[in-house]
Every structure is written in C-alpha cells, then in structure tokens.
Amino acid sequence: MSAFSRNVSANILGAGWTAVVQLAVVPLLVSRLGVESFALIGFYAAMLATLGILDLGLTPTLTRTMALLGVVPQGRRGGDVLRTFEWVFLVAGATIGAAVALCAPVIARHWLNTVSLGEQEVENALRLMGVLFALRWVAAPYTAVLQGLQRQVSLNAVNAVMVTVANAGALLALSWFDASIGTFLTWQCLAAAVQYAWMRVLAWRALPSQDAGPRFDHRVLLDSWRFSAGVTGITLMGIVLAQSDKIILSKLVSLEAYGYYSVAQVLVAGLQVVTLPVFNAAMPRLCELAAGGNEDGLHKFFRMSGELMAALLVPLALFLAIFANQIMLLWIGANETALRAAPLFQLLLVGALLNGLMTIPYALQLARGNTRLALSICAALCLVLVPAIFLLTERFGLAGGASAGILVNGLYMAFGLPLTYRLCLGSAAWPGYYLDLLKHQGPAVALLAAAWWFVPSAAVRPAVGAFVLLGVLALAMLISFACTPGARAMLRELLDRRASRINHAG
C-alpha cells in the first residue's frame, strides 16, 4: 500500500497547490478583467469538459493499459501503445482546435449574451481557446501514462510548477500589457505548450525499456475498442451530468448572472483537491488487484480507499457549505459578487459531495471493465437531470439550476452503490458502506454543526475570521481521520515511513 499512500499524498499536495493558486488568482482576475471576461474563462472550462466526449474513452483506456503492464502479459509493448495514442491525440487535438476557431463567430454572435465586451474581442478570445484546446488535448496521453505507471509524484511536480507559471504569469502579463481576455488566453497557450513538452519527456522516460523503437500499431486500438467504446458512452453521459447546468444556464440567464455562477463553480471545483487525487491513486491499484484475481485484497482496498475518500471529503465539503458566506466574503470581499455567489456555492457543494462519495465505486467499475453498469446509471440520471435543470431554473432561477445536482447525485448514491456491490464484488454488503460512513463521519459533522452556532460571523476582522475558520476545519479533519480506519492506516504508514527515513538519516 506504500505506492498508494505516496501517490495519494503527492496528488493531494499537487491538487491542493493548484487550488490555492487558482483561488488566489480568481479575485484578481475578476477585478482586472471584469465579470464578463471572467465568464468567458468559465465558458472555456465548460467547453473543455464538454468536448471531452471526443476523447472516445482513450485516456482511461491508456491509463488502465499502463497499470496492467506489470500484471498481465501484454501483446503490445508500452512504447508502441504510447506512440499509437500520440498520433491519435495529435490528429484529434488539431481538428478540435481548428473547429473551435472556425465556429468562433457563430458562438460570439448567436450564443453568448454579451453586454460590455465587443463582438470581435469575444471572437478573438474564442479562437485562442481553440489553440488552448489543441495544446491540452495533445498532452492528455502523457498524463494517462504517468498515472497508469503510478509515477504521480513526477506528474504532480510538473502540474504544480506549470499552474504557478500559468496563473502568476498571466497576472504579470495583464499588468504589463493589455488587461484583456486576449492577453490572458495568449499566456495560457504559451504555458500549455511548455507543459506539453515537459510531460512528453517524462512519459517516455517512465516507460519500460524495449529492444526496438516504438511505432504506430493500429492493433493497439483494435484490442481496446470495446473498453474504449464503453468509456466513451460513460464520458458522454458524464459530460451531460457535469456540464448541463453550465451550458444550459449560459443560454437561460444573462452573462453577468452566469459570471456569479462561474465564481461559485471555481470554489466547488476545489473539492477535486480530494476526489481526483484519491481516484487517480486508487484506480491503478484496483486494476492490478482485479486483474491479479486477488478478490480479498480487492474488497479490502475498495473499502479502505472509500473510507479515505469520505474522511477527506465529508468534513471539507460540509465545512465549506456551512461557512459559505464567511468564506466567500473572506475570499472576494464584501461586494455583490460574494453575496450573489454564496448561496449558489452552498447548493453546488451538496451535489458535489454526493458525487464525490461515488468516485471510488466508479473506479471499481472501470477496474473490473464493467463499463455497462456505469453507462446504464449515467443514462438513467441524464433523463432526470436535463429536464430538472430547465424546470427548476424556470421556477427558482439560478438557485434552481444549482439544486438539480443535489437531486441527481442523491439518486446516484442511493441506487449506484448497491448495484456496484452486486455486479462488481458479488456482495450484498452495501448497507455496511452507508453505516460506516455515518459512524465514521458523525463526530466531525457534529463538530461542524456546533461550530456553526459559536463561530462569529463575517463581522469580525478578516484575519481573525480566517484563523478561526481554519482551526475549525483542521479539528474537523483530525476527528474525521481519527474515527476512520482506512484513513488512520494510510496516515500511520506515512508517519512510519517518515520516521524510518529520519532514523536512517540519523
């Protein structure tokens, strides 16, 4: 379990640094660019996630293939696999980038409801987004390789450096040159190009050595088409589930109102500091255990990683939801943006929490190669989500659109976990998963509920308020870890390894 603990730690540190940098930069970007220009950044993020369907399931397929290199004898060499995927992503990235650039006039004129930004400025920004799309796309296979080979320490080091360069450099560019969305996106393109080159070198060096040079092999794609097709369907449905609110609301409400929603989404995305690191570390290990036929180890690791996810996610998400007003005011300041975004932030957090708790069951489905289960669940939830967004937004406005995620993810957790237990573990012990969640997280939840009554409001000085809130969060996380066996085991292992290194150095 040492590799898992090391990867989780590296992933959390990397994701945490990314979140800190982005959260620090967002208020400055809103101040320098304005809400409308910042809304374009949110629109880019939504489009990037939506276009993920064109991945065709290749990225998770590559991650899974690399994770199995040392477990199951492969008919294809690692170098041939990566070279094949390189060409596929290169062609796809160039095509997507060109398509976005060509569609820029149509999107600017007929989709986005701008008020202060000029039409030509929006078109130019969309064309730069096309270039950025292409650069992000061609770097995807290298991320998949490093994740699958469990080289996640190196991966996070690159990401931490480049997110700092991308964001800090963008602020400097906005100060030295034109403070426009075009300047911001131009710098993002330059940073993405550097990151692509760096990741490519690391991925190729991480692969096991082979006698002959790597070559394109179409049989690599033929061997994995069934799993890729299943993941493609899951990705399509997942995009609908994750991005429907953003895409639909960008049409139903003004760009200014959508900007407030985008600000709330930035903070909610901070939960990925927990969900993505644990998922990315657990997925390769689940693949190894499933492929190796270690059913007992698979059951134990599934429960342990699920407990770890809950121990990290529940106190963090509930803390952010309970103290949303104070956090938003401390982050942005006492202005209309903070007041309008805070209620949306609370609603989005609840839905994100429920979804995050199902991340490990989803990883188990992929590790088993059971894409049909995940696809069926996502398809059923899509039938509920899209009409719910329209109906709730029409009735309650932006708050209604944000509430749709609570409905859908609540259904996901209620029905998805029992199905995962039965079809992927051959077990009916799923009630224990829920009971353990309540038992392990109950004390931390009780602490947060009590703190809500006693912690002063945002009327206190910002420095004092921030110190008090951080203390509450730290105590809640400590209680959560102390009450959760899986989290305690990982923490104990990390501390033991650290002590061993210190003793060895001494």
TORFIDO-401365 format. One record per residue (C-alpha): x, y, z; residue number from 0. Coordinates in steps of 0.001 Angstrom, whole numbers. Example, Ala and Ser with C-alpha at 12.3 -4.5 7.8 and 13.67 -1.06 7.14 Angstrom:
<atoms>
[atom [12300, -4500, 7800], 0] [atom [13670, -1060, 7140], 1] 
</atoms>
This chain:
<atoms>
[atom [0, 0, 0], 0] [atom [3067, 2259, 146], 1] [atom [2781, 3261, -3512], 2] [atom [-877, 4147, -2983], 3] [atom [-106, 6247, 103], 4] [atom [2737, 8008, -1669], 5] [atom [608, 8738, -4723], 6] [atom [-2348, 9965, -2669], 7] [atom [-72, 12300, -732], 8] [atom [1550, 13629, -3902], 9] [atom [-1813, 14030, -5602], 10] [atom [-3330, 15901, -2675], 11] [atom [-331, 18209, -2368], 12] [atom [-348, 18862, -6109], 13] [atom [-4086, 19410, -6308], 14] [atom [-4003, 21494, -3141], 15] [atom [-1336, 23767, -4552], 16] [atom [-3296, 24107, -7788], 17] [atom [-6427, 25032, -5852], 18] [atom [-4586, 27567, -3684], 19] [atom [-3061, 29255, -6722], 20] [atom [-6347, 29378, -8610], 21] [atom [-8344, 30605, -5627], 22] [atom [-5784, 33335, -5007], 23] [atom [-5840, 34401, -8644], 24] [atom [-9610, 34426, -9248], 25] [atom [-10416, 37625, -7279], 26] [atom [-7573, 39409, -9066], 27] [atom [-8805, 38205, -12452], 28] [atom [-12366, 39310, -11699], 29] [atom [-11033, 42702, -10617], 30] [atom [-8776, 43229, -13650], 31] [atom [-10839, 41586, -16370], 32] [atom [-14383, 42200, -15140], 33] [atom [-17185, 39706, -14594], 34] [atom [-17976, 39303, -18305], 35] [atom [-14414, 38433, -19284], 36] [atom [-14151, 36075, -16340], 37] [atom [-17371, 34429, -17508], 38] [atom [-15583, 33627, -20778], 39] [atom [-12963, 31746, -18754], 40] [atom [-15785, 29780, -17145], 41] [atom [-17273, 29151, -20582], 42] [atom [-13905, 27823, -21772], 43] [atom [-13754, 25412, -18829], 44] [atom [-17267, 24174, -19598], 45] [atom [-16428, 23697, -23287], 46] [atom [-13201, 21870, -22445], 47] [atom [-15118, 19428, -20280], 48] [atom [-17904, 19072, -22848], 49] [atom [-15509, 18320, -25693], 50] [atom [-14077, 15544, -23555], 51] [atom [-16511, 13202, -25316], 52] [atom [-14189, 13322, -28325], 53] [atom [-11595, 11563, -26193], 54] [atom [-13558, 8407, -27135], 55] [atom [-12505, 6718, -23913], 56] [atom [-8872, 6605, -24991], 57] [atom [-7362, 8350, -21948], 58] [atom [-8805, 5965, -19321], 59] [atom [-8025, 3067, -21655], 60] [atom [-4384, 4143, -21818], 61] [atom [-4234, 4589, -18038], 62] [atom [-5679, 1111, -17497], 63] [atom [-3326, -441, -20073], 64] [atom [-282, 1083, -18409], 65] [atom [-1475, -40, -14968], 66] [atom [-1657, -3627, -16225], 67] [atom [1802, -3700, -17835], 68] [atom [3344, -5385, -14805], 69] [atom [387, -7673, -14012], 70] [atom [-996, -9150, -17212], 71] [atom [1309, -10170, -20089], 72] [atom [718, -7639, -22836], 73] [atom [689, -8401, -26524], 74] [atom [1820, -4850, -27224], 75] [atom [4889, -3069, -25956], 76] [atom [4420, 69, -23884], 77] [atom [6284, 2213, -26407], 78] [atom [4080, 1055, -29273], 79] [atom [974, 1770, -27214], 80] [atom [2060, 5315, -26399], 81] [atom [3221, 6083, -29943], 82] [atom [-143, 4930, -31296], 83] [atom [-2071, 7074, -28834], 84] [atom [232, 10027, -29518], 85] [atom [-789, 10121, -33166], 86] [atom [-4465, 9716, -32380], 87] [atom [-4440, 12600, -29907], 88] [atom [-2350, 14787, -32201], 89] [atom [-4819, 14486, -35070], 90] [atom [-7816, 14876, -32756], 91] [atom [-6330, 17899, -30987], 92] [atom [-5562, 19724, -34216], 93] [atom [-9048, 19003, -35543], 94] [atom [-10809, 20168, -32390], 95] [atom [-8747, 23335, -32125], 96] [atom [-9442, 24250, -35744], 97] [atom [-13166, 23547, -35347], 98] [atom [-13452, 25793, -32290], 99] [atom [-11614, 28603, -34068], 100] [atom [-13856, 28320, -37131], 101] [atom [-17015, 28357, -35009], 102] [atom [-15914, 31431, -33031], 103] [atom [-18071, 33956, -34973], 104] [atom [-21209, 31850, -34592], 105] [atom [-20694, 31341, -30851], 106] [atom [-19935, 35025, -30267], 107] [atom [-22964, 36281, -32199], 108] [atom [-25660, 33723, -31526], 109] [atom [-24891, 32047, -28191], 110] [atom [-23168, 34345, -25702], 111] [atom [-25184, 37304, -24401], 112] [atom [-22506, 39962, -24035], 113] [atom [-23134, 43470, -22729], 114] [atom [-19853, 45375, -22440], 115] [atom [-17462, 43161, -24439], 116] [atom [-17193, 43767, -28154], 117] [atom [-18135, 41013, -30571], 118] [atom [-14696, 40989, -32205], 119] [atom [-12967, 40703, -28837], 120] [atom [-15103, 37688, -27963], 121] [atom [-14367, 36081, -31355], 122] [atom [-10619, 36508, -30882], 123] [atom [-10856, 35031, -27392], 124] [atom [-12703, 32000, -28737], 125] [atom [-10026, 31449, -31397], 126] [atom [-7340, 31480, -28714], 127] [atom [-9439, 28958, -26809], 128] [atom [-9202, 26731, -29879], 129] [atom [-5397, 26833, -29712], 130] [atom [-5513, 26120, -25987], 131] [atom [-7890, 23197, -26568], 132] [atom [-5423, 21645, -29007], 133] [atom [-2460, 22000, -26634], 134] [atom [-4364, 20483, -23719], 135] [atom [-5549, 17637, -25910], 136] [atom [-2164, 16511, -27197], 137] [atom [-782, 16428, -23631], 138] [atom [-3510, 14063, -22376], 139] [atom [-1812, 10731, -23235], 140] [atom [1283, 11634, -21227], 141] [atom [-824, 12319, -18146], 142] [atom [-2523, 8942, -18627], 143] [atom [827, 7138, -18897], 144] [atom [2238, 8695, -15726], 145] [atom [-954, 7923, -13809], 146] [atom [-1128, 4336, -15013], 147] [atom [2534, 3676, -14193], 148] [atom [1957, 5262, -10767], 149] [atom [4541, 7987, -11417], 150] [atom [2224, 10507, -9849], 151] [atom [4887, 12284, -7824], 152] [atom [6574, 13461, -11030], 153] [atom [3217, 14280, -12599], 154] [atom [2212, 16496, -9698], 155] [atom [5560, 18251, -9638], 156] [atom [5076, 19307, -13258], 157] [atom [1483, 20366, -12683], 158] [atom [2372, 22414, -9600], 159] [atom [5132, 24295, -11389], 160] [atom [3096, 24951, -14514], 161] [atom [-85, 26070, -12761], 162] [atom [2049, 28629, -10939], 163] [atom [3637, 29795, -14175], 164] [atom [283, 29916, -15972], 165] [atom [-1525, 31936, -13303], 166] [atom [1212, 34159, -11905], 167] [atom [2498, 34830, -15402], 168] [atom [-993, 35739, -16569], 169] [atom [-1324, 38343, -13821], 170] [atom [2031, 39838, -14773], 171] [atom [1034, 39893, -18439], 172] [atom [-2225, 41656, -17578], 173] [atom [-236, 44244, -15605], 174] [atom [2491, 44817, -18181], 175] [atom [411, 44602, -21333], 176] [atom [-3263, 44949, -22173], 177] [atom [-5593, 43889, -19350], 178] [atom [-7855, 41892, -21657], 179] [atom [-9135, 38356, -22037], 180] [atom [-6943, 38032, -25135], 181] [atom [-3771, 38682, -23146], 182] [atom [-4820, 36148, -20527], 183] [atom [-5517, 33396, -23067], 184] [atom [-2320, 34079, -25024], 185] [atom [-252, 33478, -21913], 186] [atom [-2218, 30308, -21164], 187] [atom [-1321, 28990, -24621], 188] [atom [2381, 29631, -24054], 189] [atom [2314, 27882, -20676], 190] [atom [390, 24914, -22111], 191] [atom [2999, 24481, -24854], 192] [atom [5811, 24295, -22287], 193] [atom [3853, 21824, -20169], 194] [atom [3202, 19605, -23199], 195] [atom [6919, 19345, -23973], 196] [atom [7840, 18625, -20365], 197] [atom [5182, 15930, -19917], 198] [atom [6199, 14210, -23128], 199] [atom [9778, 13792, -21936], 200] [atom [8691, 12401, -18553], 201] [atom [6202, 9924, -20025], 202] [atom [8674, 8413, -22471], 203] [atom [11349, 8095, -19786], 204] [atom [8895, 6328, -17451], 205] [atom [8128, 3522, -19917], 206] [atom [9907, 166, -19550], 207] [atom [12784, -201, -21996], 208] [atom [12254, -2200, -25185], 209] [atom [14600, -3539, -27824], 210] [atom [13130, -1931, -30936], 211] [atom [11977, 1649, -31344], 212] [atom [8306, 2500, -30758], 213] [atom [5984, 2516, -33761], 214] [atom [2351, 3152, -34594], 215] [atom [335, -59, -34353], 216] [atom [-3355, 38, -35280], 217] [atom [-3867, -3274, -33466], 218] [atom [-3460, -1385, -30191], 219] [atom [-6715, 415, -30935], 220] [atom [-8455, -2755, -32110], 221] [atom [-7531, -4577, -28901], 222] [atom [-9022, -1878, -26686], 223] [atom [-12013, -712, -28726], 224] [atom [-14656, -2411, -26578], 225] [atom [-13497, -850, -23314], 226] [atom [-12898, 2482, -25062], 227] [atom [-16403, 2435, -26532], 228] [atom [-17901, 1820, -23103], 229] [atom [-15876, 4620, -21543], 230] [atom [-16878, 6898, -24428], 231] [atom [-20518, 6350, -23591], 232] [atom [-19815, 6957, -19911], 233] [atom [-17898, 10117, -20784], 234] [atom [-20761, 11391, -22913], 235] [atom [-23279, 10817, -20170], 236] [atom [-20861, 12158, -17563], 237] [atom [-20417, 15362, -19535], 238] [atom [-24169, 15791, -19717], 239] [atom [-24375, 15265, -15962], 240] [atom [-21464, 17561, -15098], 241] [atom [-21856, 20305, -17682], 242] [atom [-25572, 20543, -18451], 243] [atom [-26152, 23201, -15821], 244] [atom [-23316, 25359, -17137], 245] [atom [-24253, 25046, -20806], 246] [atom [-27998, 25487, -20271], 247] [atom [-27624, 28371, -17825], 248] [atom [-25259, 30198, -20195], 249] [atom [-28281, 30456, -22503], 250] [atom [-31067, 30969, -19964], 251] [atom [-29507, 33753, -17873], 252] [atom [-27512, 36898, -18569], 253] [atom [-23739, 36685, -18881], 254] [atom [-23415, 38732, -15682], 255] [atom [-25544, 36267, -13699], 256] [atom [-23626, 33412, -15279], 257] [atom [-20459, 35076, -14011], 258] [atom [-21673, 34741, -10410], 259] [atom [-22407, 31084, -11080], 260] [atom [-18893, 30670, -12510], 261] [atom [-17359, 32165, -9361], 262] [atom [-19257, 29631, -7233], 263] [atom [-18148, 26829, -9561], 264] [atom [-14497, 27775, -9061], 265] [atom [-14770, 27186, -5324], 266] [atom [-16757, 23973, -5747], 267] [atom [-14047, 22691, -8073], 268] [atom [-11771, 22914, -5039], 269] [atom [-13262, 19611, -3877], 270] [atom [-11240, 17998, -6651], 271] [atom [-8293, 18545, -4325], 272] [atom [-9691, 15445, -2609], 273] [atom [-11621, 13449, -5203], 274] [atom [-9142, 13416, -8079], 275] [atom [-6025, 12594, -6013], 276] [atom [-7660, 9613, -4321], 277] [atom [-9284, 8401, -7554], 278] [atom [-6069, 8701, -9569], 279] [atom [-4107, 6794, -6929], 280] [atom [-6767, 4127, -6340], 281] [atom [-7622, 3377, -9971], 282] [atom [-4293, 1721, -10991], 283] [atom [-4193, -297, -7770], 284] [atom [-7779, -1520, -8235], 285] [atom [-6856, -2573, -11787], 286] [atom [-3872, -4557, -10500], 287] [atom [-5903, -6346, -7835], 288] [atom [-8793, -7130, -10184], 289] [atom [-6502, -8418, -12949], 290] [atom [-4442, -10471, -10491], 291] [atom [-7509, -12244, -9109], 292] [atom [-6878, -11049, -5547], 293] [atom [-10538, -10800, -4526], 294] [atom [-9895, -10474, -807], 295] [atom [-7353, -7734, -1397], 296] [atom [-9729, -6030, -3818], 297] [atom [-12555, -5962, -1260], 298] [atom [-10293, -4608, 1468], 299] [atom [-8672, -1978, -719], 300] [atom [-12052, -845, -2054], 301] [atom [-13384, -270, 1463], 302] [atom [-10157, 1359, 2631], 303] [atom [-9970, 3780, -306], 304] [atom [-13675, 4580, 42], 305] [atom [-13181, 5332, 3728], 306] [atom [-10216, 7551, 2910], 307] [atom [-12278, 9452, 345], 308] [atom [-15054, 10063, 2873], 309] [atom [-12629, 11073, 5633], 310] [atom [-11163, 13767, 3407], 311] [atom [-14259, 14860, 1522], 312] [atom [-17120, 14972, 4047], 313] [atom [-15623, 17397, 6596], 314] [atom [-14189, 19627, 3879], 315] [atom [-17412, 19872, 1859], 316] [atom [-19668, 20398, 4875], 317] [atom [-17287, 22985, 6311], 318] [atom [-17393, 24948, 3059], 319] [atom [-21186, 24693, 2872], 320] [atom [-21835, 25712, 6486], 321] [atom [-19483, 28681, 6365], 322] [atom [-20079, 29612, 2723], 323] [atom [-20946, 33246, 3445], 324] [atom [-17891, 33849, 5606], 325] [atom [-15584, 32074, 3168], 326] [atom [-16909, 33959, 158], 327] [atom [-16565, 37302, 1935], 328] [atom [-13025, 36491, 3060], 329] [atom [-12113, 35344, -441], 330] [atom [-13645, 38049, -2620], 331] [atom [-14584, 40789, -169], 332] [atom [-17834, 42440, 865], 333] [atom [-19280, 43071, -2579], 334] [atom [-22210, 41981, -4714], 335] [atom [-20274, 39129, -6312], 336] [atom [-19713, 37472, -2926], 337] [atom [-23310, 37950, -1823], 338] [atom [-24748, 36573, -5069], 339] [atom [-22340, 33641, -5352], 340] [atom [-22504, 32309, -1758], 341] [atom [-25997, 30703, -1905], 342] [atom [-25142, 29081, -5241], 343] [atom [-21910, 27803, -3728], 344] [atom [-23790, 26049, -912], 345] [atom [-26181, 24255, -3253], 346] [atom [-23451, 23161, -5650], 347] [atom [-21356, 21824, -2768], 348] [atom [-24010, 19383, -1599], 349] [atom [-24337, 17879, -5064], 350] [atom [-20559, 17697, -5455], 351] [atom [-20212, 15933, -2087], 352] [atom [-22693, 13211, -3036], 353] [atom [-20980, 12745, -6384], 354] [atom [-17522, 12590, -4814], 355] [atom [-18537, 9797, -2463], 356] [atom [-19311, 7652, -5524], 357] [atom [-15891, 8191, -7107], 358] [atom [-14300, 5030, -5679], 359] [atom [-17255, 2794, -6674], 360] [atom [-16899, 4196, -10194], 361] [atom [-13164, 3399, -10159], 362] [atom [-14029, -174, -9181], 363] [atom [-16435, -452, -12123], 364] [atom [-13682, 600, -14528], 365] [atom [-11131, -1692, -12877], 366] [atom [-13497, -4608, -13448], 367] [atom [-14003, -3491, -17047], 368] [atom [-17748, -3230, -16339], 369] [atom [-18498, -144, -18388], 370] [atom [-22087, -1254, -18996], 371] [atom [-23042, -638, -15369], 372] [atom [-21647, 2890, -15254], 373] [atom [-23161, 3673, -18648], 374] [atom [-26614, 2492, -17590], 375] [atom [-26518, 4501, -14368], 376] [atom [-25384, 7670, -16144], 377] [atom [-28009, 7314, -18872], 378] [atom [-30783, 6996, -16296], 379] [atom [-29542, 10035, -14380], 380] [atom [-29327, 12118, -17566], 381] [atom [-33014, 11507, -18172], 382] [atom [-33668, 13148, -14816], 383] [atom [-31089, 15954, -14859], 384] [atom [-31718, 17849, -18097], 385] [atom [-35460, 18429, -17629], 386] [atom [-34831, 19138, -13936], 387] [atom [-32438, 21976, -14808], 388] [atom [-34957, 23624, -17121], 389] [atom [-37871, 23224, -14717], 390] [atom [-36013, 24265, -11578], 391] [atom [-34302, 27217, -13273], 392] [atom [-37608, 28459, -14653], 393] [atom [-39181, 28185, -11205], 394] [atom [-36324, 29277, -8908], 395] [atom [-33728, 30916, -11171], 396] [atom [-30021, 30192, -10712], 397] [atom [-30648, 28544, -7349], 398] [atom [-32934, 26048, -9039], 399] [atom [-30294, 25158, -11600], 400] [atom [-27768, 24604, -8817], 401] [atom [-30217, 22384, -6910], 402] [atom [-30604, 19930, -9790], 403] [atom [-27243, 18386, -8920], 404] [atom [-28444, 17503, -5426], 405] [atom [-31380, 15571, -6852], 406] [atom [-29352, 13644, -9407], 407] [atom [-26382, 12791, -7200], 408] [atom [-28684, 11735, -4385], 409] [atom [-30280, 9224, -6740], 410] [atom [-26811, 8154, -7905], 411] [atom [-25675, 7319, -4396], 412] [atom [-28945, 5630, -3437], 413] [atom [-29001, 3212, -6378], 414] [atom [-25452, 3171, -7781], 415] [atom [-23675, 1773, -4726], 416] [atom [-25900, -1324, -4277], 417] [atom [-25542, -2128, -7978], 418] [atom [-21755, -1770, -7785], 419] [atom [-21557, -4137, -4831], 420] [atom [-23698, -6769, -6501], 421] [atom [-22179, -6660, -10001], 422] [atom [-18528, -5835, -9243], 423] [atom [-17955, -7511, -5876], 424] [atom [-20621, -10204, -5903], 425] [atom [-21716, -8998, -2490], 426] [atom [-24819, -7604, -814], 427] [atom [-22871, -5880, 1962], 428] [atom [-23548, -2382, 652], 429] [atom [-25579, -1264, 3719], 430] [atom [-22360, -1520, 5719], 431] [atom [-20798, 1083, 3434], 432] [atom [-23513, 3600, 4342], 433] [atom [-23421, 2674, 8032], 434] [atom [-19647, 3076, 8182], 435] [atom [-19983, 6465, 6509], 436] [atom [-22441, 7647, 9164], 437] [atom [-20453, 6122, 12029], 438] [atom [-17054, 7412, 10952], 439] [atom [-18112, 10909, 9879], 440] [atom [-20791, 11557, 12510], 441] [atom [-18435, 13113, 15099], 442] [atom [-16890, 15520, 12577], 443] [atom [-20341, 16524, 11315], 444] [atom [-21485, 17141, 14895], 445] [atom [-18470, 19380, 15496], 446] [atom [-19201, 21437, 12379], 447] [atom [-22857, 21791, 13345], 448] [atom [-21855, 23027, 16804], 449] [atom [-19272, 25397, 15348], 450] [atom [-21957, 26971, 13175], 451] [atom [-23616, 28293, 16353], 452] [atom [-20482, 29613, 18014], 453] [atom [-18161, 30843, 15256], 454] [atom [-18642, 34599, 14766], 455] [atom [-19980, 35937, 11523], 456] [atom [-18011, 37805, 8894], 457] [atom [-18375, 40934, 11020], 458] [atom [-15106, 40080, 12747], 459] [atom [-11829, 41194, 11270], 460] [atom [-10887, 39113, 8200], 461] [atom [-7623, 37878, 9703], 462] [atom [-9352, 36686, 12883], 463] [atom [-12204, 35105, 10929], 464] [atom [-9820, 33232, 8658], 465] [atom [-7805, 31946, 11626], 466] [atom [-10924, 30702, 13432], 467] [atom [-12310, 29004, 10323], 468] [atom [-9027, 27245, 9611], 469] [atom [-8980, 25986, 13183], 470] [atom [-12487, 24563, 12847], 471] [atom [-11585, 22835, 9572], 472] [atom [-8366, 21380, 10982], 473] [atom [-10169, 19995, 14031], 474] [atom [-12956, 18501, 11900], 475] [atom [-10427, 16814, 9595], 476] [atom [-8482, 15473, 12578], 477] [atom [-11618, 13969, 14132], 478] [atom [-12637, 12501, 10775], 479] [atom [-9266, 10776, 10344], 480] [atom [-9229, 9552, 13938], 481] [atom [-12643, 7911, 13505], 482] [atom [-11952, 6322, 10089], 483] [atom [-9894, 3077, 9978], 484] [atom [-8848, 3418, 6332], 485] [atom [-7620, 6968, 6818], 486] [atom [-5795, 6049, 10029], 487] [atom [-3999, 3201, 8268], 488] [atom [-2701, 5437, 5498], 489] [atom [-1664, 8188, 7900], 490] [atom [124, 5675, 10129], 491] [atom [2025, 4281, 7162], 492] [atom [3118, 7740, 6044], 493] [atom [4293, 8641, 9544], 494] [atom [6141, 5335, 9951], 495] [atom [7925, 5793, 6635], 496] [atom [8836, 9355, 7565], 497] [atom [10192, 8224, 10940], 498] [atom [12166, 5456, 9256], 499] [atom [13806, 7949, 6924], 500] [atom [14703, 10232, 9813], 501] [atom [16215, 7342, 11787], 502] [atom [18128, 6177, 8737], 503] [atom [19492, 9675, 8139], 504] [atom [20490, 9924, 11776], 505] 
</atoms>
